[in-house]
Amino acid sequence: MARKKATDNTYVLFDIIYEDGTLSSNRKIESAELLGQEGDTPAKWLIEAQDRKIAEMSGNSRGPIKTICRTPGQ
């Protein structure tokens, strides 16, 4: 019986503040997506992509992101 390779299922959590003042806490981004010299910069693009997908499904769009930071206490 073949075994599956172990996968890295770790996530980094982010708190997002939108320009209208709303807060979205604990947004998950796979840690593998944040490897490289860009640091957390790709997280904004990935969260914007998540927001677009959510907007397509729900019909409610989010405003532009004002700030993004890692959730404290990880």
C-alpha atoms as one frame of an Amber mdcrd trajectory, in Angstrom:
protein
   0.000   0.000   0.000   1.462   3.354  -1.059   1.613   6.191   1.400   0.878
   9.778   0.562   3.570  12.365   1.036   3.178  14.519   4.086   1.912  17.940
   3.129   2.539  21.209   4.882  -0.951  22.304   5.873   0.159  25.268   7.918
  -1.502  28.613   7.532  -0.685  32.184   8.406  -3.598  34.229   9.730  -4.115
  37.867   8.777  -6.339  40.672  10.038  -7.658  42.914   7.275  -9.023  46.450
   7.612 -10.943  47.709   4.613 -11.154  51.370   3.604 -14.760  51.552   4.835
 -13.547  50.588   8.342 -14.756  46.978   8.398 -12.488  44.334   9.877 -11.994
  40.767   8.730 -10.035  38.671  11.224  -8.113  35.434  10.912  -8.037  35.197
   7.118  -6.024  32.097   6.166  -3.191  32.046   3.671  -1.112  28.916   3.169
   2.390  29.459   4.508   3.853  27.975   1.321   2.367  30.932  -0.612   4.413
  33.371   1.480   7.842  31.890   0.849  10.301  34.087  -0.952  11.739  37.548
  -0.750   8.397  39.358  -1.022   7.504  38.542   2.593   3.803  39.132   3.290
   3.199  41.139   0.093   1.609  38.181  -1.753  -0.912  37.852   1.099  -2.672
  41.026  -0.020  -3.029  39.732  -3.576  -4.251  36.356  -2.339  -6.801  37.911
   0.019  -8.037  40.195  -2.767  -8.482  37.065  -4.920 -10.409  35.409  -2.072
 -12.600  38.517  -1.796 -13.358  38.429  -5.537 -14.343  34.772  -5.328 -16.572
  35.432  -2.295 -18.151  38.391  -4.100 -18.919  36.239  -7.141 -20.657  33.637
  -4.998 -22.510  35.996  -2.658 -23.144  38.996  -4.879 -21.689  41.307  -2.187
 -18.328  42.872  -2.927 -15.787  44.114  -0.416 -14.155  47.490  -0.663 -10.449
  48.048  -1.172  -8.045  46.856   1.523  -6.607  49.638   3.676  -4.218  47.604
   5.875  -3.201  44.023   6.322  -1.226  42.539   9.216  -0.556  39.157  10.714
  -2.939  38.143  13.466  -1.103  38.570  16.791  -0.383  35.506  18.901   0.325
  32.958  16.196
